[in-house]
Amino acid sequence: PDSGWRHPGRGKGAGMKSKSLWLMIPLMLALTPVFSQSARQKAVDLTLKGLELNDNSDRELNFYQEAIKADPSYAQAYYNAGSLFFDRKEYAKAVEFFTLAAGRAKTDPDIWYNLGLAHYLQKDYAASALALQTLIQVSPKDHEGLYLLSRIYFLTESRTGHNAALKYLQQIVSETRDEKLKSKASKLLEALEKKMKLRK
């Protein structure tokens, strides 16, 4: 079944969606007060209609905006709107919607990763690092997040940042089954070790 979540920045390929909260919709509906269950169901339905388009059109965006109007607490609609803007390379708007989604689904790792990535692509490394640090608190073995955070720390002249990146990159190399990510992490680890030796 379709998950209902757009997935812009994880590199899983077009059409791949996160399932993290979609599976919880029945639980969320059960916990939603009776007076607002119809609003939540309307938001779910509108979000799924937008996702069916999945073409980054204004029409798709309109479905997410209508879902937000129907239920302003529905994180998925904000996330999907953020993903649409991310795909359009409108990163400032993506950040805006990912931030709103994160405020409504504080433990969803995909939201934090994509918020961090959108900040990163705008070269706002401090904001990116904050989002990715939150991601690591939520999901300590999120290797993609650890890698992106390591890239940010690599750019700094901070010994603390370099030491954290060293730890994260070693963790990725030892734990991940993703050979492409392992290769990228190994190369960055090698470059970081050289950089740290030069600073001694």
Backbone bond lengths (Angstrom), bond angles and torsions (degrees), N, CA, C in turn:
res aa  C-N    CA-C-N  psi(-1)  N-CA   C-N-CA  omega(-1)  CA-C   N-CA-C  phi
1 P - - - 1.457 - - 1.522 110.61 -
2 D 1.314 115.35 148.20 1.451 121.18 179.43 1.514 108.97 -67.30
3 S 1.309 116.73 137.71 1.451 120.81 -174.05 1.518 113.41 -79.39
4 G 1.319 118.48 -24.49 1.447 120.84 -178.14 1.514 114.36 88.67
5 W 1.328 118.01 -3.56 1.457 121.50 -179.17 1.507 109.62 -111.96
6 R 1.322 116.48 129.08 1.466 121.10 170.89 1.513 107.11 -74.78
7 H 1.306 118.11 155.85 1.463 120.00 -175.58 1.519 109.91 -140.58
8 P 1.340 118.80 88.32 1.455 120.31 -170.50 1.513 116.67 -78.87
9 G 1.302 119.02 -47.86 1.444 119.41 -160.96 1.505 117.44 -106.69
10 R 1.288 119.58 3.83 1.451 121.15 -173.89 1.507 114.23 -83.78
11 G 1.313 118.43 -8.57 1.453 119.71 179.30 1.503 113.04 73.85
12 K 1.333 117.55 23.17 1.457 120.30 179.78 1.520 111.55 -89.09
13 G 1.317 117.03 0.10 1.455 119.79 177.71 1.513 111.74 98.96
14 A 1.306 114.56 160.35 1.459 120.48 -178.45 1.514 109.93 -62.59
15 G 1.297 115.38 138.98 1.447 120.83 174.30 1.518 114.50 86.52
16 M 1.320 119.35 -7.69 1.455 120.80 178.69 1.521 108.24 -80.42
17 K 1.298 116.92 135.12 1.444 121.91 -177.04 1.524 109.63 -126.54
18 S 1.313 116.15 152.81 1.460 121.62 176.34 1.517 109.47 -78.45
19 K 1.311 117.34 142.25 1.454 121.24 179.02 1.521 111.98 -104.83
20 S 1.316 117.34 2.64 1.456 120.40 -168.73 1.527 114.39 -53.51
21 L 1.313 118.28 -49.38 1.465 118.59 -176.71 1.519 113.37 -101.98
22 W 1.306 117.23 -19.02 1.463 119.33 -178.86 1.518 110.72 -58.69
23 L 1.307 117.22 -38.60 1.451 121.00 179.97 1.521 111.79 -67.79
24 M 1.330 116.40 -17.12 1.460 120.15 -178.45 1.526 112.79 -94.81
25 I 1.326 117.98 0.11 1.468 119.53 -177.29 1.522 112.21 -56.71
26 P 1.345 120.04 -45.84 1.475 117.78 178.13 1.529 112.44 -58.37
27 L 1.351 116.89 -39.19 1.451 120.11 177.72 1.524 110.85 -66.10
28 M 1.337 116.59 -43.42 1.464 119.94 179.65 1.529 110.20 -62.38
29 L 1.330 116.32 -40.01 1.463 119.23 178.41 1.524 110.52 -64.40
30 A 1.327 116.57 -39.32 1.464 119.99 -179.91 1.525 111.29 -65.92
31 L 1.318 117.19 -33.99 1.458 121.07 -178.68 1.523 113.09 -84.96
32 T 1.325 116.59 -13.52 1.458 120.57 -179.96 1.526 108.38 -76.48
33 P 1.329 117.44 133.25 1.467 118.97 178.22 1.530 111.33 -53.28
34 V 1.321 116.28 148.48 1.461 121.97 -174.30 1.524 112.05 -54.54
35 F 1.320 117.64 -40.40 1.464 119.66 -176.95 1.520 112.59 -63.20
36 S 1.341 118.40 -23.41 1.455 118.91 -176.52 1.532 113.28 -108.41
37 Q 1.341 117.11 2.83 1.464 118.64 179.74 1.522 111.69 -62.38
38 S 1.309 117.20 -37.45 1.466 118.42 179.68 1.530 110.65 -67.82
39 A 1.328 117.41 -34.31 1.468 120.59 176.66 1.525 109.75 -65.61
40 R 1.335 117.65 -42.84 1.465 120.46 178.96 1.531 110.16 -64.00
41 Q 1.321 117.39 -43.74 1.471 119.24 -179.26 1.522 110.34 -64.18
42 K 1.328 116.97 -38.32 1.461 120.12 176.85 1.525 110.30 -62.42
43 A 1.343 117.34 -42.69 1.463 121.29 178.62 1.526 110.88 -63.27
44 V 1.330 116.91 -42.13 1.475 120.91 177.37 1.520 109.95 -60.30
45 D 1.318 116.83 -48.01 1.471 121.12 -178.19 1.525 111.63 -61.82
46 L 1.326 116.64 -44.18 1.466 120.24 179.61 1.528 111.41 -65.30
47 T 1.317 116.03 -39.95 1.466 120.26 179.16 1.524 110.54 -63.38
48 L 1.323 116.54 -42.47 1.465 119.58 178.66 1.529 111.90 -65.92
49 K 1.323 117.17 -33.92 1.472 119.68 175.87 1.528 110.50 -64.75
50 G 1.323 116.61 -41.15 1.464 119.55 176.16 1.511 111.24 -62.92
51 L 1.314 115.90 -42.15 1.455 120.75 -179.05 1.530 111.93 -65.66
52 E 1.321 116.60 -33.17 1.471 119.53 176.97 1.524 110.67 -59.60
53 L 1.329 117.26 -35.67 1.473 120.59 177.65 1.525 110.19 -70.64
54 N 1.345 116.04 -52.37 1.464 123.17 177.49 1.530 112.09 42.27
55 D 1.340 116.26 45.45 1.469 121.42 -176.51 1.533 113.05 -123.97
56 N 1.332 116.75 9.74 1.473 122.55 178.92 1.519 112.93 62.18
57 S 1.298 117.30 23.01 1.466 121.48 -178.50 1.528 110.85 -84.46
58 D 1.322 115.35 163.67 1.466 120.28 173.81 1.522 110.07 -62.79
59 R 1.316 116.77 -31.69 1.469 120.53 178.32 1.524 110.34 -63.81
60 E 1.330 116.61 -43.97 1.466 120.12 176.86 1.526 110.04 -61.38
61 L 1.339 117.08 -46.38 1.450 121.48 179.34 1.522 111.33 -58.35
62 N 1.314 116.71 -39.42 1.456 121.25 179.97 1.534 111.65 -59.66
63 F 1.336 117.23 -38.49 1.469 119.22 177.41 1.527 110.67 -61.25
64 Y 1.331 117.54 -41.57 1.468 120.44 179.73 1.525 110.67 -68.02
65 Q 1.334 116.89 -39.69 1.463 119.60 178.78 1.528 111.18 -64.99
66 E 1.320 116.44 -38.86 1.467 120.05 177.21 1.534 110.78 -67.57
67 A 1.328 116.88 -36.08 1.465 120.61 176.74 1.525 110.12 -63.68
68 I 1.327 116.97 -40.52 1.461 121.46 178.59 1.528 110.19 -64.57
69 K 1.327 116.98 -40.32 1.470 119.67 176.83 1.523 110.84 -63.77
70 A 1.333 116.65 -38.84 1.463 120.61 -178.56 1.528 111.44 -68.06
71 D 1.344 116.29 -39.08 1.466 120.82 -179.25 1.527 108.92 -147.75
72 P 1.330 117.13 92.15 1.462 121.17 -177.47 1.528 114.83 -62.35
73 S 1.322 118.25 -10.09 1.464 120.45 179.51 1.532 112.44 -94.84
74 Y 1.321 117.75 2.70 1.467 121.83 -173.22 1.535 110.58 -86.07
75 A 1.317 116.61 98.80 1.470 123.56 -174.03 1.525 112.80 -58.64
76 Q 1.309 117.04 -36.95 1.459 120.02 -174.30 1.521 112.32 -60.87
77 A 1.319 118.10 -37.46 1.466 120.74 179.71 1.527 110.77 -65.07
78 Y 1.335 117.20 -41.31 1.471 120.81 176.75 1.528 110.58 -64.36
79 Y 1.331 115.01 -43.79 1.463 119.99 -179.17 1.528 110.88 -61.39
80 N 1.322 116.67 -45.93 1.464 119.45 -178.97 1.521 111.76 -65.83
81 A 1.329 117.14 -37.24 1.470 119.69 175.41 1.531 109.41 -64.04
82 G 1.323 117.14 -42.57 1.465 120.58 176.40 1.518 111.87 -60.09
83 S 1.317 116.40 -41.35 1.469 121.08 178.64 1.522 111.50 -64.20
84 L 1.312 116.00 -38.81 1.465 120.24 177.59 1.532 109.48 -61.37
85 F 1.326 117.19 -48.24 1.465 120.09 178.78 1.529 111.27 -64.75
86 F 1.330 116.69 -35.92 1.461 120.55 176.36 1.529 109.43 -59.85
87 D 1.314 116.90 -47.96 1.468 121.07 179.98 1.523 111.63 -62.02
88 R 1.314 116.93 -31.07 1.470 121.60 176.85 1.527 112.16 -80.10
89 K 1.306 116.55 -2.88 1.471 123.48 -177.21 1.532 111.84 66.73
90 E 1.316 116.13 25.79 1.463 122.55 174.25 1.532 106.56 -97.34
91 Y 1.331 115.00 74.93 1.457 120.55 -168.56 1.524 113.62 -67.87
92 A 1.311 118.44 -32.47 1.472 119.89 178.33 1.527 110.36 -63.21
93 K 1.320 117.17 -42.25 1.475 120.56 177.24 1.526 110.30 -68.72
94 A 1.338 116.81 -37.54 1.465 120.12 177.25 1.530 109.78 -60.35
95 V 1.335 116.19 -44.91 1.465 120.56 178.61 1.518 110.01 -58.36
96 E 1.316 116.57 -44.52 1.468 120.94 -179.19 1.531 110.95 -56.46
97 F 1.322 116.69 -48.86 1.473 119.94 -176.69 1.527 112.04 -75.69
98 F 1.336 118.47 -36.31 1.463 119.62 176.13 1.526 110.81 -64.09
99 T 1.339 116.58 -36.74 1.462 120.50 177.86 1.523 110.42 -63.80
100 L 1.331 116.87 -42.82 1.465 120.69 177.60 1.527 110.83 -64.67
101 A 1.335 116.86 -38.83 1.470 120.37 177.30 1.521 110.62 -64.91
102 A 1.325 116.62 -42.46 1.468 120.97 -178.91 1.525 111.36 -62.57
103 G 1.307 116.82 -33.51 1.459 120.37 177.47 1.518 112.91 -68.58
104 R 1.312 117.01 -18.17 1.461 121.89 -178.14 1.531 113.01 -107.15
105 A 1.324 116.64 -15.87 1.472 121.58 179.16 1.527 107.30 -140.74
106 K 1.298 115.59 72.23 1.463 122.79 -169.03 1.525 114.75 -64.52
107 T 1.309 118.39 -17.39 1.466 120.19 -176.70 1.529 112.99 -111.60
108 D 1.318 117.89 14.26 1.460 119.67 179.05 1.528 109.70 -86.26
109 P 1.328 118.26 113.86 1.462 119.86 -175.90 1.527 113.96 -65.26
110 D 1.323 118.51 -32.61 1.465 119.97 -179.01 1.518 111.91 -64.57
111 I 1.316 116.43 -38.06 1.463 119.55 178.12 1.530 109.74 -62.43
112 W 1.331 116.84 -47.86 1.466 120.08 -177.97 1.519 111.70 -65.50
113 Y 1.341 117.07 -38.99 1.464 119.36 178.59 1.526 110.54 -62.82
114 N 1.319 116.49 -49.13 1.462 119.63 -176.47 1.525 112.38 -70.30
115 L 1.320 117.55 -30.06 1.465 120.35 172.45 1.530 108.95 -64.33
116 G 1.321 116.95 -45.71 1.460 120.66 177.75 1.515 112.37 -62.14
117 L 1.330 116.56 -41.92 1.462 120.63 -179.91 1.526 111.46 -66.29
118 A 1.327 117.64 -41.35 1.470 120.54 178.79 1.527 110.77 -62.90
119 H 1.335 116.82 -42.10 1.473 119.78 174.86 1.528 110.37 -62.07
120 Y 1.317 116.87 -43.61 1.462 122.26 -178.98 1.525 110.74 -58.86
121 L 1.318 116.95 -44.08 1.458 121.03 -178.71 1.522 112.74 -68.33
122 Q 1.331 116.33 -18.00 1.462 121.30 173.19 1.533 111.17 -92.43
123 K 1.324 116.34 3.48 1.464 123.62 -178.02 1.530 112.73 63.82
124 D 1.334 115.73 25.51 1.457 121.22 173.69 1.529 106.47 -95.02
125 Y 1.340 115.53 78.00 1.454 121.37 -171.00 1.524 112.76 -68.89
126 A 1.318 117.50 -32.90 1.470 119.92 179.38 1.526 110.47 -64.98
127 A 1.334 117.09 -47.09 1.467 120.81 178.90 1.529 110.46 -66.31
128 S 1.319 116.08 -38.16 1.459 120.13 177.59 1.525 110.39 -61.30
129 A 1.310 116.46 -46.72 1.466 120.50 -179.88 1.527 111.26 -60.38
130 L 1.328 117.53 -40.62 1.472 120.33 178.42 1.527 111.50 -61.30
131 A 1.330 116.87 -45.27 1.469 120.16 179.08 1.526 110.45 -64.14
132 L 1.317 116.57 -41.71 1.469 120.06 -178.14 1.531 111.39 -71.53
133 Q 1.319 117.77 -32.90 1.465 119.83 174.64 1.527 110.45 -64.48
134 T 1.329 116.38 -37.96 1.466 119.85 175.48 1.523 109.84 -64.66
135 L 1.324 116.48 -42.83 1.468 120.80 176.79 1.529 110.57 -55.34
136 I 1.333 117.53 -45.58 1.459 121.73 -177.42 1.534 110.46 -65.95
137 Q 1.320 117.13 -32.85 1.472 119.70 174.84 1.528 110.44 -66.49
138 V 1.336 116.00 -40.19 1.467 121.89 -179.06 1.527 111.08 -73.46
139 S 1.325 116.16 -39.68 1.464 121.92 -173.49 1.538 109.34 -141.47
140 P 1.340 117.07 83.38 1.472 120.96 -172.68 1.538 114.92 -60.44
141 K 1.300 118.41 -19.07 1.467 120.82 -179.00 1.529 111.66 -106.84
142 D 1.315 117.48 24.27 1.460 121.03 176.75 1.524 107.85 -77.95
143 H 1.313 115.73 93.29 1.462 120.84 -172.48 1.525 113.18 -64.75
144 E 1.318 117.64 -35.69 1.470 119.43 177.29 1.523 110.45 -64.01
145 G 1.322 116.26 -41.96 1.452 120.50 177.88 1.524 112.06 -65.92
146 L 1.327 116.41 -41.63 1.463 120.47 177.22 1.525 110.77 -61.53
147 Y 1.328 116.41 -39.20 1.467 119.97 -179.61 1.531 110.84 -66.55
148 L 1.330 117.07 -47.00 1.462 119.79 -179.26 1.531 110.62 -63.52
149 L 1.318 117.14 -41.55 1.461 120.42 177.62 1.529 110.11 -63.48
150 S 1.316 117.64 -38.25 1.469 121.41 177.26 1.524 111.28 -63.19
151 R 1.328 116.75 -38.17 1.478 119.73 177.05 1.519 110.89 -61.93
152 I 1.324 116.38 -40.36 1.471 119.89 178.12 1.523 109.79 -64.87
153 Y 1.324 116.60 -47.82 1.460 120.46 -179.74 1.527 111.53 -62.67
154 F 1.317 117.12 -32.80 1.467 121.28 178.02 1.531 110.50 -60.55
155 L 1.334 116.26 -36.27 1.464 121.33 -177.65 1.523 112.90 -70.95
156 T 1.322 116.37 -19.73 1.468 119.68 -176.50 1.520 110.46 -82.33
157 E 1.302 114.69 167.70 1.466 121.11 173.09 1.518 109.53 -105.62
158 S 1.300 116.55 21.20 1.460 122.31 -176.80 1.532 110.71 -90.53
159 R 1.305 115.92 125.10 1.474 120.38 176.89 1.539 109.69 -62.10
160 T 1.323 116.25 -39.65 1.467 120.32 178.55 1.521 110.55 -61.45
161 G 1.324 116.28 -44.99 1.462 120.39 177.48 1.517 111.98 -62.57
162 H 1.322 116.26 -43.06 1.466 120.47 179.03 1.528 111.10 -62.65
163 N 1.338 116.25 -41.67 1.469 119.59 179.01 1.523 111.63 -64.78
164 A 1.330 116.79 -39.45 1.467 119.90 177.36 1.524 110.07 -65.05
165 A 1.327 117.11 -44.46 1.468 120.79 178.74 1.518 110.99 -60.72
166 L 1.318 116.52 -41.20 1.469 121.45 178.48 1.532 110.16 -58.12
167 K 1.319 116.05 -47.70 1.468 121.59 179.22 1.534 110.75 -61.88
168 Y 1.325 116.70 -46.91 1.469 120.58 -177.77 1.520 111.65 -64.46
169 L 1.323 116.51 -43.40 1.467 119.67 -178.58 1.522 110.95 -66.29
170 Q 1.320 117.38 -39.47 1.463 120.22 175.97 1.530 110.57 -62.62
171 Q 1.322 116.69 -38.91 1.467 121.27 177.98 1.532 110.39 -62.80
172 I 1.328 116.79 -45.11 1.466 120.73 -179.96 1.522 110.42 -60.53
173 V 1.330 116.14 -49.54 1.465 120.88 -176.96 1.528 110.67 -59.97
174 S 1.319 117.09 -37.99 1.464 119.39 -177.01 1.532 113.10 -81.88
175 E 1.328 118.52 -24.04 1.468 120.04 -172.39 1.524 115.85 -107.59
176 T 1.318 118.48 -33.00 1.462 118.98 -169.98 1.529 112.28 -73.93
177 R 1.314 113.71 148.16 1.471 120.64 173.52 1.523 110.85 -101.14
178 D 1.320 115.97 -5.70 1.460 122.21 179.34 1.538 107.73 -80.43
179 E 1.317 115.82 104.64 1.472 120.34 -174.64 1.527 112.59 -63.48
180 K 1.328 117.55 -35.91 1.462 120.71 178.75 1.534 110.56 -64.86
181 L 1.321 116.03 -45.11 1.464 120.44 178.59 1.530 110.07 -66.37
182 K 1.314 117.30 -40.49 1.466 120.75 178.24 1.524 110.84 -59.99
183 S 1.336 116.60 -41.42 1.460 121.10 179.34 1.532 110.98 -64.73
184 K 1.343 117.13 -45.77 1.465 120.63 178.42 1.524 111.05 -62.25
185 A 1.329 116.18 -42.40 1.466 120.25 179.97 1.529 110.63 -65.31
186 S 1.320 117.33 -39.07 1.475 121.10 179.18 1.521 110.71 -63.39
187 K 1.324 117.01 -42.86 1.467 121.01 179.46 1.527 111.11 -65.07
188 L 1.326 116.15 -43.26 1.466 119.34 178.83 1.530 110.45 -67.05
189 L 1.315 117.03 -38.19 1.459 121.46 177.33 1.531 110.70 -60.34
190 E 1.327 116.61 -44.74 1.469 121.28 178.40 1.534 110.84 -61.30
191 A 1.326 116.22 -45.33 1.467 120.37 179.21 1.532 110.83 -64.35
192 L 1.319 116.78 -39.00 1.468 120.86 179.68 1.525 110.88 -66.39
193 E 1.321 116.34 -42.60 1.469 119.34 178.89 1.527 110.89 -61.23
194 K 1.330 117.32 -40.19 1.470 120.68 176.69 1.530 110.67 -64.00
195 K 1.318 116.15 -44.44 1.461 121.04 179.75 1.528 111.08 -61.06
196 M 1.333 115.97 -40.89 1.464 119.65 -179.07 1.536 110.82 -69.18
197 K 1.320 118.02 -35.53 1.477 121.02 177.58 1.514 110.95 -65.57
198 L 1.330 116.50 -38.21 1.457 120.50 179.40 1.518 112.04 -65.92
199 R 1.333 116.78 -29.45 1.463 120.87 -178.18 1.514 112.68 -78.68
200 K 1.333 118.33 -16.97 1.471 121.05 -176.73 1.503 112.05 -67.53
